[in-house]
Amino acid sequence: MHLRLPDDVHAQLKQAAEEDGNSVNTEAVTAISDYLARRQTARVREVAREIAKEDAALLARLGE
C-alpha cells in the first residue's frame, strides 16, 4: 500500500517519529491503529446509547 500525504502532514509525522524514536512507517501504523480503536469504541458507545434509550423502561425495572 502506498499512502500519499500532504507535505505538512508528512513533516508532522516525521517529527513525531523522530521524537518517539520510531520510523515514519511505525508512527503511521501506530496512529492509524489508535484511530481505529477510538472509532470502534465510539461506535460501541453509540449502540449502547441506542439500546439504553429503546429499553429505558426495562432497564429502570431491572434497577429496582
HELIX and SHEET records of a PDB file:
HELIX    1   1 ASP A    7  ASP A   20  1                                  14    
HELIX    2   2 VAL A   24  GLU A   54  1                                  31    
HELIX    3   3 ALA A   56  GLY A   63  1                                   8    
END                                                                             
